[in-house]
């Protein structure tokens, strides 16, 4: 494998890890706007270039529910069986606010530490 290919592969792995790190905050943010069905969450993530598969989203939603950050309700669907729609709990709202504050601090720190890097 050439050095360019190794660099490209390393950059892709790094990008994937960064995206995983912010996925939880993005999912909670989407749900905070309105109760959400999982396929709608995936669509909204795709719109902002965060490609997520159901195999990634469903375990995350289950964990967030187990942690008390989400709740769900069943709603009738015109296209099949009832659907599970997720909403943030009060704890979830507070947690999302904390994540956002942590994110803003991190972005500021990264911007400060990388401000001398030129393109």
C-alpha positions as CSV (number, residue, x, y, z in Angstrom):
1,X,0.0,0.0,0.0
2,X,1.4,3.4,-1.0
3,X,2.0,6.2,1.5
4,X,-0.9,8.2,-0.1
5,X,-3.3,5.3,0.3
6,X,-2.2,4.8,4.0
7,X,-2.7,8.5,4.7
8,X,-6.1,8.4,3.0
9,X,-7.1,5.3,5.0
10,X,-6.0,6.8,8.3
11,X,-7.9,10.0,7.5
12,X,-11.1,8.0,6.8
13,X,-10.8,6.1,10.1
14,X,-10.3,9.4,11.9
15,X,-13.3,10.9,10.3
16,X,-15.4,7.9,11.2
17,X,-14.4,8.0,14.8
18,X,-15.1,11.8,15.0
19,X,-18.6,11.2,13.5
20,X,-19.3,8.4,16.0
21,X,-18.3,10.7,18.8
22,X,-20.9,13.4,17.9
23,X,-23.7,11.0,16.7
24,X,-25.4,10.8,20.1
25,X,-25.6,14.6,20.3
26,X,-26.9,14.9,16.7
27,X,-29.6,12.2,17.3
28,X,-30.7,13.8,20.6
29,X,-30.8,17.2,18.9
30,X,-33.0,16.0,16.1
31,X,-35.4,14.3,18.5
32,X,-35.5,17.5,20.6
33,X,-37.0,19.4,17.7
34,X,-40.0,17.0,17.4
35,X,-40.9,13.4,18.2
36,X,-39.1,11.3,15.7
37,X,-39.4,8.0,14.0
38,X,-36.1,6.2,13.4
39,X,-36.2,6.4,9.6
40,X,-36.9,10.2,9.8
41,X,-33.8,10.5,12.0
42,X,-31.7,8.7,9.4
43,X,-33.1,11.0,6.7
44,X,-32.3,14.1,8.6
45,X,-28.8,12.9,9.4
46,X,-28.2,12.1,5.7
47,X,-29.3,15.6,4.8
48,X,-26.3,16.9,6.8
49,X,-23.9,14.3,5.5
50,X,-23.9,12.1,8.6
51,X,-24.7,8.7,7.0
52,X,-26.0,6.3,9.6
53,X,-27.4,2.8,9.1
54,X,-30.3,1.3,11.1
55,X,-27.8,-1.2,12.6
56,X,-26.1,1.8,14.3
57,X,-29.1,3.9,15.1
58,X,-31.4,1.3,16.8
59,X,-28.8,0.2,19.4
60,X,-28.1,3.9,20.1
61,X,-31.8,4.7,20.6
62,X,-32.2,1.6,22.9
63,X,-29.2,2.7,25.0
64,X,-30.5,6.3,25.3
65,X,-33.9,5.0,26.3
66,X,-32.3,2.7,28.9
67,X,-30.3,5.6,30.2
68,X,-33.6,7.6,30.8
69,X,-32.8,10.2,28.1
70,X,-35.6,9.1,25.7
71,X,-39.1,7.8,25.9
72,X,-41.3,6.6,23.1
73,X,-45.0,6.3,22.1
74,X,-46.7,4.2,19.6
75,X,-48.6,5.9,16.8
76,X,-50.8,4.4,14.1
77,X,-49.4,4.4,10.6
78,X,-51.2,4.6,7.4
79,X,-48.6,2.3,5.9
80,X,-48.5,-0.7,8.1
81,X,-48.2,-1.5,11.8
82,X,-48.0,1.2,14.5
83,X,-44.6,3.1,14.7
84,X,-42.5,3.9,17.7
85,X,-41.8,7.7,18.0
86,X,-39.1,8.9,20.3
87,X,-39.2,12.0,22.5
88,X,-36.6,13.4,24.9
89,X,-37.3,13.1,28.6
90,X,-36.6,16.0,31.0
91,X,-33.3,14.3,31.8
92,X,-32.6,14.0,28.1
93,X,-33.2,17.7,27.6
94,X,-30.8,18.6,30.4
95,X,-28.2,16.0,29.1
96,X,-28.4,17.4,25.5
97,X,-27.8,20.9,26.9
98,X,-24.7,19.6,28.7
99,X,-23.5,17.9,25.6
100,X,-23.9,21.1,23.6
101,X,-22.0,23.1,26.2
102,X,-19.2,20.5,26.2
103,X,-19.2,20.6,22.4
104,X,-18.9,24.4,22.3
105,X,-16.0,24.2,24.7
106,X,-14.3,21.5,22.7
107,X,-14.7,23.4,19.4
108,X,-13.3,26.5,21.0
109,X,-10.3,24.6,22.3
110,X,-9.6,22.9,19.0
111,X,-10.0,26.1,17.1
112,X,-7.5,27.8,19.5
113,X,-5.0,25.0,19.3
114,X,-5.2,24.7,15.5
115,X,-5.5,28.4,14.5
116,X,-1.9,28.5,13.1
117,X,-2.4,25.6,10.8
118,X,-2.6,26.9,7.2
119,X,-4.3,25.3,4.3
